[in-house]
Structures are given as C-alpha cells and as structure tokens.
Amino acid sequence: MAADVPADLRRAINERAAGHCLLPESAALHRHEPDHIVPVQHDGGTVSHNLALACFRCNRFKGPNVGSYDPDTGSLVAFFNPRIHVWLEHFRFDGAEIVPLTSEARVTVKIFRLNAPDRMTERRALMEAGAF
C-alpha cells in the first residue's frame, strides 16, 4: 500500500517521475502515489525498482493485478513496467489517444482504462494548454 512507503522513498519516486504518471500531478484532483509494480501480496518489495508514481485512477484500476489477458491474442501478459520497458517502444499517441504497440501495452491500456472518454478529454485539454 502507498501508506506503507516511507516518506524518503515516496519523495524519491516522485522526483524520479517528475510528478507525472500520464497525468501531471498539478492537474490531478488527488496527489499521485507510489504504486507497487508487483504488489506486496505477490511478493513485490517496497523498494525503488518496484515502485512507480501513479495517479489515483491508474492505481485503483490496476489494483493488485500484475497483468491481464491480451485482447488480441488471449495470452496472459504482464503490464507495461516503467522500470524495465521503454514507453516509446510500447505506445504512441494519436492525438489524445494512447495507441498500444505491444501486448504489454494492450493489457495496460485496457485495465488502466487509459483511453476512457473522460481521460481522453482531459488529456486533449492538457495537450491544448501545453501542460501535457
């Protein structure tokens, strides 16, 4: 849980991410929080390489999951891992839409609901304002 992350580690995670999930923290209603990439219940540690900064919605949609079934192949696939994967190798933008390029990206877009209409509207407005 984010509450179990020591303050110094929480600060380091926020600094590493420069206050961004996909949504700048300055534009969010709730503060971003450290998220265990591999949840504690799946033996993930509360260590820097297993934590990523997540907005409230991404963190709640992810929950204790580590992956999902790829909608294209039906295979069980782990989520995109920002500690080991390169964003531009897995995703691209088409306007405000996040286009998945790999199976990891497809399951991440699906479970995190990255292209939900409200999220795309918000992303489009931030892009137009130069804040994204």
LOTOR-265640 format. One record per residue (C-alpha): residue number from 1; residue in three letters; chain; x, y, z. Coordinates in steps of 0.05 Angstrom, whole numbers. Each point is the difference from the previous one (the first is absolute). Example, Ala and Ser with C-alpha at 12.3 -4.5 7.8 and 13.67 -1.06 7.14 Angstrom:
+--------+------+-------+--------+--------+--------+
: drendo : voza : kevex :   east :  north :     up :
+--------+------+-------+--------+--------+--------+
:      1 :  Ala :     A :    246 :    -90 :    156 :
:      2 :  Ser :     A :     27 :     69 :    -13 :
+--------+------+-------+--------+--------+--------+
END
This chain:
+--------+------+-------+--------+--------+--------+
: drendo : voza : kevex :   east :  north :     up :
+--------+------+-------+--------+--------+--------+
:      1 :  Met :     A :      0 :      0 :      0 :
:      2 :  Ala :     A :     23 :     71 :    -13 :
:      3 :  Ala :     A :     -9 :     15 :     74 :
:      4 :  Asp :     A :     55 :    -50 :     15 :
:      5 :  Val :     A :     52 :     36 :    -43 :
:      6 :  Pro :     A :     49 :     40 :     44 :
:      7 :  Ala :     A :      0 :     75 :    -12 :
:      8 :  Asp :     A :     71 :      2 :    -28 :
:      9 :  Leu :     A :    -15 :    -55 :    -50 :
:     10 :  Arg :     A :    -66 :     33 :    -19 :
:     11 :  Arg :     A :     38 :     66 :    -14 :
:     12 :  Ala :     A :     51 :    -38 :    -43 :
:     13 :  Ile :     A :    -54 :    -34 :    -41 :
:     14 :  Asn :     A :    -35 :     67 :    -12 :
:     15 :  Glu :     A :     65 :     34 :    -20 :
:     16 :  Arg :     A :     19 :    -57 :    -47 :
:     17 :  Ala :     A :    -67 :      7 :    -35 :
:     18 :  Ala :     A :      3 :     76 :      2 :
:     19 :  Gly :     A :    -71 :      0 :     29 :
:     20 :  His :     A :    -30 :    -35 :    -60 :
:     21 :  Cys :     A :    -39 :    -63 :    -11 :
:     22 :  Leu :     A :    -30 :     14 :    -68 :
:     23 :  Leu :     A :    -37 :     56 :     34 :
:     24 :  Pro :     A :     42 :     56 :     31 :
:     25 :  Glu :     A :    -13 :      1 :     75 :
:     26 :  Ser :     A :    -13 :     74 :     -5 :
:     27 :  Ala :     A :    -62 :    -15 :    -42 :
:     28 :  Ala :     A :    -26 :    -57 :     43 :
:     29 :  Leu :     A :    -54 :      5 :     54 :
:     30 :  His :     A :     39 :    -48 :     44 :
:     31 :  Arg :     A :     74 :     -5 :     14 :
:     32 :  His :     A :     37 :    -53 :    -39 :
:     33 :  Glu :     A :     24 :    -59 :     41 :
:     34 :  Pro :     A :     54 :    -53 :     -2 :
:     35 :  Asp :     A :    -27 :    -64 :    -30 :
:     36 :  His :     A :     31 :    -69 :      8 :
:     37 :  Ile :     A :     12 :    -26 :    -70 :
:     38 :  Val :     A :     -1 :    -70 :     29 :
:     39 :  Pro :     A :    -49 :      7 :     59 :
:     40 :  Val :     A :     22 :    -20 :     70 :
:     41 :  Gln :     A :    -50 :    -57 :      0 :
:     42 :  His :     A :     38 :    -29 :    -59 :
:     43 :  Asp :     A :     67 :      8 :     37 :
:     44 :  Gly :     A :     17 :     67 :    -30 :
:     45 :  Gly :     A :     45 :     41 :     45 :
:     46 :  Thr :     A :     -6 :     71 :     22 :
:     47 :  Val :     A :     64 :     19 :    -36 :
:     48 :  Ser :     A :     15 :     53 :    -52 :
:     49 :  His :     A :      4 :    -48 :    -60 :
:     50 :  Asn :     A :    -69 :    -28 :     17 :
:     51 :  Leu :     A :    -35 :     67 :      8 :
:     52 :  Ala :     A :    -29 :     48 :    -51 :
:     53 :  Leu :     A :    -37 :     65 :      8 :
:     54 :  Ala :     A :    -74 :    -10 :    -16 :
:     55 :  Cys :     A :    -59 :     45 :     -4 :
:     56 :  Phe :     A :    -60 :    -19 :     43 :
:     57 :  Arg :     A :    -39 :    -30 :    -59 :
:     58 :  Cys :     A :     57 :    -42 :    -28 :
:     59 :  Asn :     A :     16 :    -27 :     69 :
:     60 :  Arg :     A :    -72 :    -18 :     15 :
:     61 :  Phe :     A :    -12 :    -32 :    -68 :
:     62 :  Lys :     A :     64 :    -41 :      6 :
:     63 :  Gly :     A :    -15 :    -23 :     71 :
:     64 :  Pro :     A :     39 :    -63 :     19 :
:     65 :  Asn :     A :      5 :    -24 :    -73 :
:     66 :  Val :     A :     66 :    -13 :    -34 :
:     67 :  Gly :     A :    -29 :    -10 :    -70 :
:     68 :  Ser :     A :    -60 :    -21 :    -40 :
:     69 :  Tyr :     A :    -21 :    -38 :    -62 :
:     70 :  Asp :     A :     21 :     33 :    -65 :
:     71 :  Pro :     A :    -63 :     18 :    -38 :
:     72 :  Asp :     A :     34 :    -18 :    -66 :
:     73 :  Thr :     A :     34 :    -66 :     17 :
:     74 :  Gly :     A :    -36 :    -25 :     62 :
:     75 :  Ser :     A :     67 :    -11 :     34 :
:     76 :  Leu :     A :     13 :     19 :     72 :
:     77 :  Val :     A :     49 :     58 :     -1 :
:     78 :  Ala :     A :     32 :     44 :     53 :
:     79 :  Phe :     A :    -14 :     74 :      0 :
:     80 :  Phe :     A :     49 :     51 :    -29 :
:     81 :  Asn :     A :     55 :      9 :     53 :
:     82 :  Pro :     A :     29 :     71 :      0 :
:     83 :  Arg :     A :     63 :    -26 :     36 :
:     84 :  Ile :     A :     19 :    -48 :    -57 :
:     85 :  His :     A :    -40 :     21 :    -62 :
:     86 :  Val :     A :      8 :     61 :    -45 :
:     87 :  Trp :     A :    -64 :     39 :    -10 :
:     88 :  Leu :     A :     12 :     16 :    -74 :
:     89 :  Glu :     A :     11 :    -74 :    -16 :
:     90 :  His :     A :    -68 :    -18 :     28 :
:     91 :  Phe :     A :    -45 :     60 :    -12 :
:     92 :  Arg :     A :    -11 :     59 :    -47 :
:     93 :  Phe :     A :    -49 :     57 :      1 :
:     94 :  Asp :     A :    -52 :     13 :    -53 :
:     95 :  Gly :     A :    -25 :     67 :     25 :
:     96 :  Ala :     A :    -25 :    -14 :     70 :
:     97 :  Glu :     A :     -7 :    -75 :    -11 :
:     98 :  Ile :     A :     55 :    -46 :     26 :
:     99 :  Val :     A :     12 :    -52 :    -53 :
:    100 :  Pro :     A :     28 :    -66 :     27 :
:    101 :  Leu :     A :     55 :    -31 :    -43 :
:    102 :  Thr :     A :     14 :    -63 :     41 :
:    103 :  Ser :     A :    -38 :    -52 :     41 :
:    104 :  Glu :     A :     25 :     33 :     64 :
:    105 :  Ala :     A :    -27 :     66 :    -25 :
:    106 :  Arg :     A :    -67 :    -29 :    -20 :
:    107 :  Val :     A :    -13 :    -30 :     69 :
:    108 :  Thr :     A :     24 :     64 :     34 :
:    109 :  Val :     A :    -46 :     44 :    -43 :
:    110 :  Lys :     A :    -58 :    -48 :     12 :
:    111 :  Ile :     A :      5 :     -9 :     76 :
:    112 :  Phe :     A :     23 :     71 :     17 :
:    113 :  Arg :     A :    -55 :     27 :    -47 :
:    114 :  Leu :     A :     50 :     48 :    -30 :
:    115 :  Asn :     A :    -46 :     17 :    -59 :
:    116 :  Ala :     A :    -65 :      8 :     39 :
:    117 :  Pro :     A :    -38 :     59 :    -29 :
:    118 :  Asp :     A :      9 :     44 :     61 :
:    119 :  Arg :     A :     74 :    -14 :      3 :
:    120 :  Met :     A :      9 :     17 :    -74 :
:    121 :  Thr :     A :    -40 :     64 :      9 :
:    122 :  Glu :     A :     45 :     19 :     58 :
:    123 :  Arg :     A :     63 :    -19 :    -38 :
:    124 :  Arg :     A :    -22 :     40 :    -62 :
:    125 :  Ala :     A :    -13 :     62 :     43 :
:    126 :  Leu :     A :     68 :     -6 :     33 :
:    127 :  Met :     A :     33 :     -9 :    -68 :
:    128 :  Glu :     A :    -35 :     62 :    -27 :
:    129 :  Ala :     A :     23 :     39 :     61 :
:    130 :  Gly :     A :     72 :    -24 :     -9 :
:    131 :  Ala :     A :     -3 :    -36 :     68 :
:    132 :  Phe :     A :      8 :    -70 :    -27 :
+--------+------+-------+--------+--------+--------+
END
